[in-house]
């Protein structure tokens, strides 16, 4: 009751509920086992275009990750700096006197003019780095030291959290921008992932005497119906750490899912050095038709993703319920029993016999568990919508989490959901909602 009272008396909550609802569970992604493949890559990369190592640029990220043998990379410099020809990464590395001007102001020694057009230059560099064997794509990190940080990928526009009330007062204007048509400067063509939950906690600790800051972790992961379809991820690994276990009831991921969001786990690099793509950093694996940009984007929208920890970059995971892959929204009559299978492997097909596989439901409750590289069983559709995601722990490493896979959602209903249509938002026509049959 107390939480509900805070919601209805918060002007931000009222504004966040305005607009057409767009829940992800009004359709289910198309999938057949013979048409989809696992593509591994890195997300959440920084350069001197924001606060990374001086004299680095997105092209350096793309080149190094590609040379490391991965399939894709998504850069995400802080949007605070995208619109100005400055870098704030000087404290992270030495800069010679002869290069000081480039390190501080012009940022890019090869093409100093790009410092005045970082956003478009990033797109040009990503397109130049992409070919049939590798895809680079552009994103940015929205950074509020109160609500949290989030990455937005594939949008033609960006927004700066520091120049508006979204930074500390309300997230409502950010969600407005996220839903506003891209052709008019909005973010209706972007996909969002919540970053490192729980890290921006300065105000949370300062207001501990009053029960904490209500804005902590994106307004306590308050559900925003009109944003749900394109809010696709939550970081569970980042830098060299595992974030998820610090959340309520032992899982931020489960907590956000319980709030209503339809999310897939993300493994991010999120460092400010030059070791992009190294094996001691987490990765994300996308199950897509190909590594082409549109197919990767569609797979992220479908939540066909899983995250692998540092030093587990070669781990591959399959998770199917009733023949459908992770990210599926399966509507069946209540009481229906559906088979599930989870398999994990390493080293180009070698089994991971030390794995402890968990199937996890609402409230971070483990609903099925087993040792070894395979877990099978059944799930029963209940009278209420439920989800089940995969968490893999390594018995040889003290049972620490090393992989998470996106949920499958089970919904009660007389007939299966319609297939999600190809997203009209990619063409900029936000009036055509991709979930409509």
C-alpha positions as CSV (number, residue, x, y, z in Angstrom):
1,X,0.0,0.0,0.0
2,X,2.8,2.4,0.8
3,X,4.5,1.7,-2.6
4,X,1.2,2.2,-4.4
5,X,0.6,5.5,-2.5
6,X,4.1,6.8,-3.5
7,X,3.3,5.9,-7.2
8,X,0.0,7.6,-7.5
9,X,1.3,10.8,-5.7
10,X,4.4,11.0,-7.9
11,X,3.9,13.2,-11.0
12,X,6.6,11.2,-12.8
13,X,4.6,8.0,-12.3
14,X,1.5,9.6,-13.9
15,X,3.5,10.9,-16.9
16,X,5.2,7.5,-17.4
17,X,1.8,5.8,-17.7
18,X,0.6,8.1,-20.5
19,X,0.7,6.8,-24.0
20,X,-0.3,3.6,-25.8
21,X,0.7,0.5,-23.9
22,X,3.2,-1.7,-25.7
23,X,3.9,-4.8,-23.6
24,X,6.2,-7.4,-25.2
25,X,3.9,-10.2,-24.3
26,X,1.2,-9.4,-26.9
27,X,3.1,-11.4,-29.5
28,X,5.9,-14.1,-29.6
29,X,9.0,-14.0,-31.8
30,X,9.3,-16.3,-34.8
31,X,11.7,-19.2,-34.3
32,X,12.8,-22.4,-35.8
33,X,15.8,-24.3,-34.7
34,X,17.3,-24.7,-38.2
35,X,17.4,-20.9,-39.0
36,X,19.2,-19.4,-36.0
37,X,22.8,-19.4,-34.9
38,X,24.8,-18.1,-31.9
39,X,26.8,-15.0,-32.4
40,X,29.1,-13.7,-29.6
41,X,30.2,-10.1,-29.2
42,X,30.9,-7.3,-26.8
43,X,28.6,-4.4,-25.7
44,X,29.1,-1.2,-23.7
45,X,32.4,0.1,-25.0
46,X,34.0,3.5,-24.2
47,X,36.6,5.6,-26.0
48,X,38.0,9.1,-25.9
49,X,34.7,10.3,-27.5
50,X,33.5,10.4,-23.9
51,X,35.8,9.3,-21.0
52,X,37.9,6.4,-22.4
53,X,41.6,6.3,-23.0
54,X,42.9,9.5,-24.7
55,X,43.2,9.4,-28.5
56,X,41.0,6.3,-28.9
57,X,37.9,6.4,-31.1
58,X,35.1,3.9,-31.9
59,X,37.0,2.6,-34.9
60,X,39.7,1.3,-32.6
61,X,37.0,-0.6,-30.6
62,X,35.6,-2.2,-33.8
63,X,39.0,-3.1,-35.2
64,X,40.2,-4.8,-32.0
65,X,37.0,-6.8,-31.3
66,X,36.9,-7.9,-34.9
67,X,40.5,-9.1,-34.7
68,X,39.6,-11.0,-31.5
69,X,37.3,-13.2,-33.6
70,X,33.9,-12.0,-32.4
71,X,30.8,-11.5,-34.5
72,X,29.6,-8.0,-33.3
73,X,30.3,-5.1,-31.1
74,X,28.2,-2.2,-29.9
75,X,29.9,0.9,-28.6
76,X,28.2,3.2,-26.1
77,X,30.1,6.4,-25.2
78,X,28.5,8.6,-22.6
79,X,26.0,11.0,-24.3
80,X,27.2,13.8,-21.9
81,X,30.2,14.3,-24.2
82,X,28.9,13.4,-27.6
83,X,27.8,16.9,-28.5
84,X,31.0,18.7,-27.4
85,X,34.6,18.3,-28.7
86,X,36.0,17.4,-25.3
87,X,37.2,14.2,-23.6
88,X,37.2,13.6,-19.9
89,X,39.4,10.6,-19.9
90,X,42.7,12.4,-19.2
91,X,42.9,11.1,-15.6
92,X,42.9,7.5,-16.9
93,X,46.1,7.7,-18.9
94,X,49.2,9.8,-19.5
95,X,49.2,12.1,-22.5
96,X,52.4,13.6,-24.0
97,X,52.8,17.4,-24.2
98,X,52.7,17.3,-28.0
99,X,49.4,15.5,-28.0
100,X,47.8,17.4,-25.1
101,X,45.5,19.5,-27.3
102,X,44.2,16.4,-29.1
103,X,43.8,14.5,-25.8
104,X,41.7,17.2,-24.2
105,X,39.8,19.1,-26.9
106,X,40.0,17.7,-30.4
107,X,39.9,14.0,-29.2
108,X,40.7,12.5,-32.6
109,X,44.2,13.0,-33.9
110,X,43.6,11.3,-37.2
111,X,40.4,13.2,-37.9
112,X,40.1,16.2,-35.5
113,X,37.1,17.5,-37.3
114,X,35.2,14.4,-36.1
115,X,35.4,15.8,-32.5
116,X,32.7,18.3,-33.6
117,X,30.5,15.5,-35.0
118,X,31.1,12.5,-32.7
119,X,27.6,11.0,-33.2
120,X,27.7,10.9,-37.0
121,X,31.4,10.0,-37.0
122,X,30.6,6.9,-34.8
123,X,28.0,5.8,-37.3
124,X,30.5,6.2,-40.2
125,X,33.2,4.2,-38.4
126,X,30.7,1.4,-37.5
127,X,29.6,1.1,-41.1
128,X,33.2,1.0,-42.3
129,X,34.1,-1.7,-39.9
130,X,31.1,-4.0,-40.8
131,X,31.2,-6.7,-43.4
132,X,29.8,-10.2,-44.0
133,X,31.8,-11.6,-41.1
134,X,31.4,-8.8,-38.5
135,X,28.9,-6.1,-37.5
136,X,29.7,-3.0,-35.6
137,X,26.8,-0.8,-34.4
138,X,26.4,2.5,-32.6
139,X,24.9,3.3,-29.2
140,X,25.2,5.7,-26.3
141,X,25.0,5.5,-22.5
142,X,22.4,7.7,-20.8
143,X,23.9,8.5,-17.3
144,X,22.0,9.7,-14.3
145,X,23.8,9.5,-11.0
146,X,20.4,9.1,-9.3
147,X,18.3,6.8,-11.4
148,X,21.1,4.8,-13.0
149,X,22.7,4.3,-16.4
150,X,21.2,2.8,-19.5
151,X,22.5,2.0,-23.0
152,X,20.5,2.8,-26.1
153,X,21.5,1.0,-29.3
154,X,20.4,1.6,-33.0
155,X,18.8,5.0,-32.5
156,X,19.4,7.7,-35.0
157,X,19.3,10.3,-32.2
158,X,20.7,10.6,-28.7
159,X,19.8,12.5,-25.6
160,X,21.9,13.9,-22.8
161,X,20.8,13.2,-19.2
162,X,22.8,16.0,-17.8
163,X,21.1,18.8,-19.7
164,X,17.5,18.1,-18.5
165,X,15.5,17.1,-15.4
166,X,16.0,13.4,-16.3
167,X,19.4,13.6,-14.6
168,X,18.1,13.9,-11.0
169,X,14.4,15.0,-10.8
170,X,12.4,12.7,-13.0
171,X,12.8,10.0,-15.6
172,X,9.5,10.9,-17.2
173,X,11.1,13.2,-19.9
174,X,13.6,10.4,-20.8
175,X,10.8,8.0,-21.3
176,X,9.0,10.6,-23.4
177,X,12.0,11.0,-25.6
178,X,12.4,7.2,-25.9
179,X,8.8,6.9,-27.3
180,X,8.9,10.1,-29.4
181,X,9.1,9.5,-33.2
182,X,12.7,9.3,-34.3
183,X,12.0,11.4,-37.4
184,X,11.3,14.3,-35.0
185,X,14.4,13.8,-32.8
186,X,13.0,11.1,-30.5
187,X,14.2,7.6,-29.7
188,X,11.4,5.4,-31.1
189,X,13.9,3.4,-33.1
190,X,16.2,2.5,-30.2
191,X,16.6,-0.6,-27.9
192,X,17.4,0.0,-24.3
193,X,19.4,-2.1,-21.8
194,X,19.6,-1.2,-18.0
195,X,23.3,-1.0,-16.9
196,X,25.0,-2.2,-13.7
197,X,21.9,-2.1,-11.4
198,X,22.5,-0.7,-7.9
199,X,25.8,1.1,-8.6
200,X,24.4,4.6,-8.6
201,X,23.6,4.6,-4.8
202,X,24.9,7.9,-3.4
203,X,21.4,9.3,-2.8
204,X,20.1,5.9,-1.7
205,X,22.6,5.8,1.2
206,X,22.1,9.5,2.0
207,X,18.3,8.9,2.4
208,X,18.7,5.6,4.2
209,X,17.0,7.2,7.3
210,X,13.8,7.7,5.2
211,X,13.8,4.2,3.7
212,X,16.1,5.1,0.8
213,X,15.7,7.1,-2.4
214,X,12.6,6.2,-4.4
215,X,14.5,7.0,-7.6
216,X,17.1,4.4,-6.9
217,X,17.6,1.8,-9.7
218,X,15.3,3.5,-12.3
219,X,12.6,4.3,-9.8
220,X,12.9,0.8,-8.3
221,X,12.5,-0.6,-11.8
222,X,9.1,0.9,-12.1
223,X,7.3,-0.6,-15.1
224,X,6.6,1.8,-18.0
225,X,4.1,0.1,-20.3
226,X,4.7,2.2,-23.4
227,X,8.4,1.5,-23.2
228,X,8.3,-2.2,-22.5
229,X,8.5,-3.5,-26.1
230,X,11.9,-1.9,-26.7
231,X,13.5,-2.2,-23.2
232,X,15.2,-5.5,-23.9
233,X,18.1,-6.0,-21.4
234,X,19.7,-5.8,-18.0
235,X,23.4,-6.2,-17.3
236,X,24.2,-9.2,-15.1
237,X,28.0,-9.1,-15.8
238,X,30.1,-6.0,-16.3
239,X,33.8,-5.1,-16.3
240,X,35.2,-8.1,-14.5
241,X,32.3,-8.6,-12.0
242,X,28.9,-10.3,-11.6
243,X,26.2,-7.8,-10.6
244,X,23.1,-9.9,-10.3
245,X,23.6,-11.4,-6.8
246,X,23.6,-8.0,-5.1
247,X,19.9,-7.5,-6.0
248,X,16.8,-8.0,-3.8
249,X,16.3,-11.7,-2.9
250,X,19.7,-12.3,-4.5
251,X,18.9,-11.3,-8.1
252,X,18.5,-7.9,-9.8
253,X,17.4,-9.7,-12.9
254,X,14.6,-11.5,-11.2
255,X,13.6,-8.4,-9.4
256,X,13.2,-6.4,-12.6
257,X,11.3,-9.2,-14.3
258,X,8.9,-9.3,-11.3
259,X,8.2,-5.6,-11.8
260,X,6.8,-6.5,-15.3
261,X,9.8,-5.8,-17.6
262,X,10.5,-8.3,-20.4
263,X,14.3,-8.5,-20.3
264,X,17.2,-10.6,-21.4
265,X,20.6,-10.7,-19.5
266,X,23.5,-8.8,-20.9
267,X,27.3,-9.3,-20.3
268,X,29.1,-6.0,-20.8
269,X,32.7,-4.9,-21.0
270,X,32.2,-1.3,-19.8
271,X,35.8,-0.4,-19.2
272,X,37.7,2.7,-20.2
273,X,41.0,1.1,-21.3
274,X,42.0,-0.4,-24.7
275,X,41.5,-4.1,-24.0
276,X,38.2,-4.3,-25.9
277,X,37.3,-7.9,-26.6
278,X,39.7,-9.5,-24.2
279,X,38.6,-12.9,-22.6
280,X,38.8,-11.5,-19.1
281,X,35.7,-9.4,-19.8
282,X,32.1,-10.6,-20.1
283,X,30.3,-11.1,-23.4
284,X,26.8,-11.3,-24.8
285,X,25.6,-14.0,-27.2
286,X,22.7,-13.3,-29.6
287,X,20.8,-16.1,-31.2
288,X,19.9,-14.6,-34.6
289,X,19.4,-15.5,-38.3
290,X,22.7,-14.0,-39.2
291,X,25.2,-11.4,-37.9
292,X,23.8,-8.7,-40.2
293,X,22.7,-5.6,-38.4
294,X,18.9,-6.0,-38.9
295,X,19.0,-9.7,-37.7
296,X,21.0,-8.8,-34.6
297,X,18.6,-6.0,-33.8
298,X,15.6,-8.2,-34.4
299,X,17.1,-10.9,-32.1
300,X,17.7,-8.4,-29.3
301,X,14.1,-7.2,-29.7
302,X,13.1,-10.9,-29.4
303,X,15.2,-11.3,-26.2
304,X,17.1,-14.2,-27.7
305,X,20.2,-13.4,-25.8
306,X,22.4,-14.8,-23.0
307,X,25.3,-13.4,-21.0
308,X,28.6,-15.2,-20.3
309,X,31.1,-14.2,-17.6
310,X,34.7,-13.2,-18.0
311,X,36.9,-16.2,-18.9
312,X,33.8,-18.0,-20.1
313,X,33.6,-16.3,-23.5
314,X,33.5,-19.7,-25.2
315,X,30.5,-21.0,-23.2
316,X,27.4,-21.7,-25.4
317,X,24.0,-22.3,-24.1
318,X,20.7,-23.6,-25.5
319,X,17.4,-23.2,-23.8
320,X,14.1,-24.4,-25.3
321,X,10.6,-24.7,-24.0
322,X,8.1,-26.7,-26.1
323,X,10.5,-26.3,-29.0
324,X,10.8,-22.5,-28.7
325,X,13.9,-20.6,-27.8
326,X,14.8,-18.2,-25.0
327,X,12.7,-15.0,-25.2
328,X,9.5,-16.8,-26.3
329,X,6.2,-15.8,-24.9
330,X,4.1,-19.0,-24.9
331,X,0.4,-18.7,-24.3
332,X,-1.3,-22.0,-23.6
333,X,-4.4,-23.1,-21.6
334,X,-3.7,-23.1,-17.8
335,X,-2.6,-26.6,-16.7
336,X,-0.7,-27.3,-19.9
337,X,2.6,-29.1,-19.3
338,X,5.5,-28.1,-21.6
339,X,8.9,-29.8,-21.9
340,X,12.1,-27.8,-21.5
341,X,15.7,-28.5,-22.2
342,X,18.9,-26.6,-21.2
343,X,22.4,-27.6,-22.5
344,X,25.7,-25.9,-21.9
345,X,29.1,-26.6,-23.6
346,X,32.6,-25.1,-23.9
347,X,35.6,-25.3,-26.3
348,X,33.8,-25.8,-29.6
349,X,31.3,-28.4,-28.4
350,X,33.1,-29.9,-25.3
351,X,30.5,-30.6,-22.6
352,X,30.7,-28.6,-19.4
353,X,30.4,-31.4,-16.8
354,X,31.1,-29.0,-13.9
355,X,28.0,-27.0,-14.6
356,X,25.2,-26.5,-12.1
357,X,22.1,-25.5,-14.1
358,X,19.2,-23.7,-12.5
359,X,15.8,-22.8,-13.9
360,X,14.7,-19.7,-12.0
361,X,11.2,-18.3,-11.6
362,X,9.5,-15.3,-9.9
363,X,11.1,-14.1,-6.7
364,X,14.4,-15.7,-7.7
365,X,13.0,-19.1,-6.8
366,X,14.9,-22.1,-8.2
367,X,12.2,-24.3,-9.8
368,X,14.5,-26.9,-11.3
369,X,18.1,-27.7,-10.9
370,X,20.7,-30.3,-11.9
371,X,24.4,-31.0,-12.1
372,X,26.1,-31.6,-15.5
373,X,25.8,-30.1,-19.0
374,X,22.1,-30.9,-19.5
375,X,18.9,-30.1,-17.6
376,X,15.5,-31.4,-18.7
377,X,12.0,-31.4,-17.2
378,X,8.6,-29.8,-17.6
379,X,6.9,-26.5,-16.9
380,X,3.2,-26.1,-16.2
381,X,1.2,-23.1,-17.3
382,X,-0.5,-21.6,-14.3
383,X,-3.4,-19.2,-14.0
384,X,-1.0,-16.3,-13.9
385,X,1.8,-15.2,-16.2
386,X,5.1,-16.6,-15.1
387,X,8.7,-16.7,-16.4
388,X,11.6,-19.1,-16.2
389,X,15.2,-18.0,-17.0
390,X,18.4,-20.0,-16.8
391,X,21.3,-19.4,-14.5
392,X,24.5,-21.5,-14.9
393,X,27.0,-21.9,-12.0
394,X,30.4,-23.5,-12.3
395,X,31.1,-26.2,-9.7
396,X,34.8,-26.0,-10.3
397,X,34.7,-22.3,-9.4
398,X,32.8,-22.4,-6.1
399,X,29.4,-22.5,-7.8
400,X,29.7,-18.9,-8.9
401,X,27.4,-17.7,-11.7
402,X,29.0,-17.9,-15.2
403,X,26.0,-17.5,-17.5
404,X,22.4,-16.3,-17.6
405,X,19.9,-16.9,-20.4
406,X,16.7,-14.9,-21.2
407,X,13.4,-16.2,-19.8
408,X,10.6,-17.9,-21.5
409,X,7.3,-16.4,-20.4
410,X,4.3,-18.7,-19.9
411,X,0.9,-17.0,-20.2
412,X,-2.6,-18.6,-19.7
413,X,-4.8,-18.4,-22.7
414,X,-6.9,-20.4,-25.1
415,X,-4.6,-20.1,-28.1
416,X,-1.0,-19.2,-28.9
417,X,0.0,-15.6,-29.3
418,X,0.4,-14.2,-32.9
419,X,4.0,-13.9,-34.2
420,X,5.6,-10.5,-33.8
421,X,5.7,-8.6,-37.1
422,X,9.0,-7.2,-38.6
423,X,9.5,-4.0,-36.6
424,X,8.2,-1.0,-38.4
425,X,10.2,1.2,-36.0
426,X,13.3,0.4,-38.0
427,X,11.9,2.4,-40.9
428,X,11.1,5.3,-38.6
429,X,7.4,4.8,-38.8
430,X,6.6,4.7,-35.0
431,X,2.9,5.0,-35.7
432,X,3.0,1.3,-36.8
433,X,3.5,-0.7,-33.7
434,X,5.5,-3.9,-34.4
435,X,3.2,-6.0,-32.1
436,X,0.0,-5.5,-34.1
437,X,-1.1,-8.5,-36.2
